[in-house]
């Protein structure tokens, strides 16, 4: 989906319209990249095993297929209901029997050779969605057709109130990796030529 990304929010950042992030499975299993907003560190989960990321790393973000929506933890895993589009938020689901409220969230696919290839990153914590809004605003300012941003990510987040937020910035642009558009059975890990991320 390549619909225009600028749309109305309750606030503006430097005149840009950031993502609507105030606070279903796609058939492809991906390693889950996670940021602990309470402790300020990154880790990823694959086949039930979690690995903490102790060094800064780079990743190419698939902003063209970014999804926003609602998420909640159901006691076993995080559920995600995507908006119809970035411009049209879905109605907020009811809390349900467990009483857990659905929160605004984003879900993005990324590629990182350092971390082992294609991953998915989903988050709903306000410190993280706020930081992602800023990152997306920077992406919008310098957006290039056929290109995806390379994001440099610090291993440790920065303190913001009682919690932490990611420290990241766009440091370059590369041709959009074919893995972002390929079907799951076609996707392969990044090659040795993908030195930028």
NUBADO-990555 format. One record per atom (N, C-alpha, C, O): residue in one letter; x, y, z. Coordinates in steps of 0.2 Angstrom, whole numbers, plus 5000, padded with zeros to 4 digits. Example, Ala and Ser with C-alpha at 12.3 -4.5 7.8 and 13.67 -1.06 7.14 Angstrom:
// residues 2
a506649725039
a506249785039
a506649845039
a507149835042
s506449895035
s506849955036
s506450005039
s506750065040
END
This chain:
// residues 197
x500449945000
x500050005000
x500450065000
x500950075004
x500350104995
x500750164994
x500350234995
x500550284992
x499850224998
x499450284999
x499750345002
x500250335006
x499650405001
x499950465004
x499950455012
x499350445015
x500450465015
x500550455022
x500350515027
x500250505033
x500350575024
x500150635028
x499350625030
x498950625026
x499250635036
x498550635038
x498450665045
x498950685049
x497750685047
x497650725052
x497750685059
x497650625060
x498050725064
x498150695071
x497950755075
x497750805073
x497950735082
x497750785087
x498350835088
x498250895091
x498950825085
x499450875086
x499950865080
x499850825076
x500350925079
x500850925074
x501550925076
x501650955081
x501950905072
x502750905074
x503050945068
x503050925062
x503251005069
x503651045065
x503251055058
x503551055053
x502551065059
x502151065053
x502051005049
x501551005044
x502350955051
x502250885048
x501650855051
x501450865057
x501250805048
x500750775051
x500950705053
x501050665048
x501150685059
x501450625061
x500850565061
x500350585059
x501050505063
x500650455063
x500150455068
x500250485074
x499550425067
x499050415072
x499150365077
x498850315077
x499650385082
x499850335087
x499750355094
x500050325099
x499250405095
x499150415102
x498850355106
x498450315103
x499050365112
x498750315116
x498350345121
x497950305125
x498049495069
x497949455063
x498549425060
x498949465057
x498649395060
x499249365057
x499249365050
x498749355047
x499849375047
x499849385039
x500149325036
x500249315030
x500149265040
x500349205037
x501149195037
x501349135035
x501549245039
x502249235039
x502549245046
x502349295049
x502849195048
x503149195054
x503849235054
x504249215050
x503949285058
x504549325058
x504849335065
x504449335070
x505449335065
x505749355072
x505449415074
x505449465070
x505349425081
x505049485084
x505549525087
x505949505092
x505649585084
x506149635088
x505749675093
x505149695092
x506049685099
x505649715104
x506149765108
x506749755108
x505749815111
x506049865115
x505749865121
x505149875122
x506149855127
x505849855133
x505849935136
x506349965138
x505249955136
x505150025138
x505250045145
x505350095148
x505249985149
x505349995156
x506149995158
x506350025163
x506549955154
x507249945156
x507649985151
x508249995152
x507449995145
x507750035140
x508249995136
x508750025133
x508149935135
x508549895130
x508149855125
x507549845125
x508549835119
x508249795114
x508349725115
x508849705117
x507949685112
x508049615112
x507549585106
x507149615104
x507749525104
x507249495099
x507149425101
x507549385105
x506549395099
x506349335100
x506149285094
x505849315090
x506449235094
x506449185089
x506349115092
x506749095096
x505849075089
x505749005092
x505749005100
x505948955102
x505449055103
x505349055110
x505949075114
x505949085120
x506549095110
x507149115114
x507249185113
x507149215107
x507449225118
x507549295118
x508249305118
x508649275122
x508549355114
x509249375114
x509249445115
x508949485111
x509649475120
x509749545121
x510249565116
x510749535115
x510049625113
x510549665109
x510949705113
x510749755116
x511649695113
x512049735117
x512449785113
x512849825116
x512449785107
x512849835103
x512349875098
x511849845096
x512549935096
x512149975091
x512049935085
x512549895083
x511549945081
x511449905075
x511049955070
x510750005072
x511049925064
x510649965059
x510149915056
x510149855056
x509549945053
x509049915050
x508749955045
x508650015046
x508549915040
x508149955034
x507349945036
x507149885037
x507049995036
x506349995038
x505849995032
x505950035027
x505349955032
x504849955026
x504249995028
x503749975030
x504450065027
x503950115029
x503350115024
x502750135025
x503450085018
x502950085013
x502350045015
x501750055013
x502549995019
x502049945021
x501849945029
x501649895031
x502050005031
x501950015039
x501150005040
x500750025036
x501049975046
x500349975048
x500250005055
x500650005059
x499750045056
x499550065062
x498850035064
x498550005060
x498650035071
x498049995073
x498049995080
x498250045084
x497749945083
x497649935090
x497949865092
x497949815088
x498249865098
x498549805100
x498449795108
x498249845111
x498449735110
x498449715117
x498749645118
x498749605114
x498949635124
x499249575126
x498649525129
x498349555134
x498549475126
x497949425129
x498149375134
x497749335135
x498749385136
x498949335141
x499449285139
x499849255142
x499449275132
x499849225128
x500349265123
x500949245123
x500049305120
x500349345114
x500049415113
x499549425115
x500349455109
x500149515108
x499649515101
x499849495096
x499049535102
x498549535096
x498649605093
x498849655096
x498549605087
x498549665083
x497949675078
x497949625074
x497649725078
x497049745073
x497249805069
x497349855072
x497449795063
x497649845058
x497149895056
x496549875056
x497249955056
x496850005053
x496749995045
x497149965042
x496150015043
x496050005035
x496550035031
x496750015026
x496850095034
x497350125030
x497750175035
x497450185041
x498250205034
x498550255038
x498150315039
x498150345044
x497750325034
x497350385034
x496650375038
x496350425040
x496450315039
x495850295042
x495950245048
x495950185047
x495950275054
x495950225060
x495350185061
x494850205059
x495550125063
x494950075064
x494650095071
x494950135075
x493950075072
x493650095078
x493950055084
x494149995083
x494050085090
x494350055095
x493949995097
x493349995099
x494249935098
x493849875100
x493749875107
x494049915111
x493249845109
x493049835116
x493549795120
x493849755117
x493649815127
x494149785131
x494049705131
x494549675131
x493449685131
x493349605132
x493349585139
x493449625144
x493249515140
x493249485146
x493849495151
x493749505157
x494449505148
x494949505152
x495049585155
x495549595159
x494749625152
x494749695155
x495349735152
x495449795153
x495749705148
x496349735145
x496149785139
x495849755135
x496349845140
x496149895135
x496649885129
x497249875129
x496349895123
x496749905117
x497049965116
x496750025118
x497649975114
x498050035114
x498250045106
x498349995102
x498350105105
x498650125098
x499350095097
x499750105102
x499450075091
x500150035090
x500350045083
x499950065079
x500950025082
x501150025075
x501549955074
x501749925079
x501549935068
x501849875066
x502249885060
x501949905054
x502949865060
x503349885054
x503849825053
x504049795058
x503949805047
x504449755045
x505049785044
x505149845041
x505649755045
x506349785044
x506749725042
x506649665043
x507349745039
x507849705038
x508549725041
x508649785041
x508849675044
x509449685047
x509949625047
x509849575050
x510449635043
x510949575042
x511249565048
x511449505050
x511449615052
x511749605059
x511349565063
x511549515067
x510649565063
x510249535068
x509949465064
x509549425068
x510149455058
x509949395055
x509449395050
x509149345048
x509249455047
x508749455042
x508149495043
x508149545046
x507549465041
x506949505041
x506549495048
x506549435050
x506349545051
x506049545057
x505349585057
x505249625052
x504949585062
x504449625063
x504449665070
x504649635075
x504249725070
x504249765076
x503649795077
x503349835073
x503349785083
x502649805085
x502649835092
x502949805096
x502349895093
x502449925100
x501849975101
x501550005096
x501649975107
x501050025109
x501250075115
x500850115116
x501850065118
x502050105123
x502050175121
x502350195115
x501850225124
x501750295122
x502450325121
x502550365116
x502950305125
x503650335124
x503950305117
x504250345114
x503750245115
x504050215109
x503650245103
x503950255098
x502950245104
x502550275098
x502750345097
x502750365091
x502850385102
x503050455101
x503750455097
x503850495093
x504250415099
x504850415096
x504750395088
x505150415084
x504350345087
x504250325080
x503850375076
x504050385070
x503450415079
x503150475076
x503650515073
x503650545067
x504150535077
x504650575075
x505150545070
x505350585065
x505250485070
x505650445065
x505250455058
x505550465053
x504650435059
x504250435053
x504150505050
x504150515044
x504150555054
x504150625051
x504750645048
x504750675042
x505350615050
x505950625047
x505950585040
x506250615035
x505650535040
x505650495034
x505150525029
x505350535023
x504650555031
x504250595026
x504550655023
x504450675017
x504950685027
x505350745024
x505750735019
x505850775014
x506150675019
x506650655014
x506450595010
x506850565007
x505850575010
x505550515006
x505850514999
x505750564996
x506050454997
x506250444990
x505950384987
x505950334990
x505750394981
x505350344977
x505850284976
x506450294974
x505550224978
x505950164977
x506550154982
x506950104981
x506550194987
x507050194992
x506750174999
x506150195000
x507150145003
x506950135010
x507450165015
x508050165013
x507250185021
x507750215025
x508150165029
x507850115031
x508750185030
x509250145035
x509250185041
x509450235041
x509050145046
x508950175053
x509550145058
x509650085058
x509950195061
x510450175065
x510150175072
x509850225074
x510150125076
x509850115082
x510350105088
x510750055088
x510250145093
x510750135099
x510450075103
x509850065104
x510950035106
x510749975110
x510349995116
x509949955118
x510550055119
x510150075125
x509750135123
x509950185120
x509150135126
x508650195125
x508850245130
x509350245134
x508450305129
x508650355134
x508050365138
x507450355137
x508150385145
x507650395150
x507150455148
x507350505146
x506550435148
x505950485147
x505450475152
x505050435152
x505450525157
x504950515163
x505150445167
x505750435168
x504750405168
x504850345172
x505050285167
x505250235170
x505050295161
x505150245156
x505750265151
x506050315152
x505850225146
x506350235141
x506050245134
x505550215133
x506450275130
x506250285123
x506850265118
x507350275120
x506650235112
x507250215108
x507650275106
x507350335105
x508250265105
x508750315102
x508850295095
x509250245094
x508650325090
x508750305083
x508750365078
x508450415080
x508950355072
x508950405067
x509050375060
x509450325060
x508850415055
x508950385048
x509650415046
x509750475046
x510050365044
x510750385042
x510850375034
x511350385032
x510350345031
x510450335024
x509850305020
x509350295024
x509950295014
x509350265010
x509650215005
x510150215002
x509250155004
x509450105000
x508850084995
x508350094997
x509050054990
x508450024986
x508049974990
x508349934994
x507449984990
x506949944994
x507149874993
x507049844987
x507349834998
x507449764998
x506949724995
x506349734997
x507049674991
x506549634987
x506149594993
x505649574991
x506449584998
x506149545004
x505549575006
x505049545009
x505449645005
x504849675008
x504249665004
x503749665006
x504349644997
x503849624993
x503749554991
x503149534988
x504149514993
x504149444991
x503649404995
x503549425001
x503349354993
x502949304997
x503449275002
x504049265001
x503149245008
x503549215013
x504049165010
x504549155012
x503749115006
x504149065003
x504749084999
x505149044998
x504649144996
x505149174992
x505749214995
x506249214993
x505549235001
x506049285005
x506649245007
x506649195009
x507149285006
x507849255009
x508149305013
x507949365013
x508649285017
x509049335021
x509449385017
x509549375011
x509649445020
x509949495017
x510649465014
x510949415017
x510949485009
x511549465006
x512149495009
x512049545012
x512749475007
x513349505010
x513449575007
x513849615009
x513049595001
x513149654998
x512749705002
x512849765000
x512249685006
x511849735010
x512249765016
x512049755021
x512849795015
x513249815020
x512949875024
x513149895029
x512449915021
x512149975024
x511749955030
x511549995034
x511449895030
x511049875035
x511049805037
x510749785042
END
